[in-house]
Amino acid sequence: MTQQFGESDSLRGASFRRADLSGSSFRDCDLAGAKIASCRVDNLRISGFDGRSGTVIVDDVDVTEFVQAELDRRHPERVQLRSVATADDNRAFWSVLERLWAETIEAFRRLAEPARHERVDDEWSFVETLRHLIFAIDTWAGRFIRQEDQPFHPLGLPPTDFPVAEYEALGLDPAASPSFDEVVAEYAHRQATVREILADLTDDQLQETRTAVLPVWGEESQPVGECLAVIFNEHCEHRRFAVRDLAVLSSR
């Protein structure tokens, strides 16, 4: 049986020599400063959430900027996001994201229902991805910007490091198994929520601070503009992952 290591720092600073780690996976781990030397790394894959894995050096060559530039080339919306500053910028960029996601949803609609629920390389399925975006909007638009006490829909899916034991505190259903159409419909409601917030948004309101308390994460304060930036970034990066997995699923 494969050994599982989790919720532990017992391997911090560990050294592995002539050990077979082929096929190992590391998720939600701190690998800062890790060094791999004189090892076979065929098909080694490193994935940071938003392309900011940190400095990456391969055979003494710093490839960090190359990775960033290539991601920007493939997904130019990443570049546009970094230039968002005013209320008008926010409105314009959300329109871009809505268009991109409409295209992506339609592409997945052409797949069979099981494929929409299929995980590629154990990453979230497309349905799970949309559920996570529902959670992100509920958190940053509902709980933070609108200061709602209970903005969370039961179908929302928190990040993978969020303890299942804390789902109930937010009204989430860890056993939920919704259909593609159910999740798409609920996601559309959340898109409308963002549009409503942006409709009357002013430049001054972007600087207003919102404070909220969430299980596990505790109390946090952020400007309205930063709350929107988190929502936008989640949409950019999770669409990148969805498009990547769509190529795999469509080729079968």
Secondary structure, 3 states (H helix, E strand, C coil): CCCCCCCCCCCCCCCCCCCCCCCCCCCCCCCCCCCCCCCCCCCCCCCCCCCCCCCCEECCEECHHHHHHHHHHHCCHHHHHHCCCCHHHHHHHHHHHHHHHHHHHHHHHCCCHHHHCCCCCCCCCHHHHHHHHHHHHHHHHHHHHCCCCCCCCCCCCCCCCCCHHHCHHHCCCCCCCCCHHHHHHHHHHHHHHHHHHHHCCCHHHHCCEEEEEECCCEEEEEEHHHHHHHHHHHHHHHHHHHHHHHHHHHCC
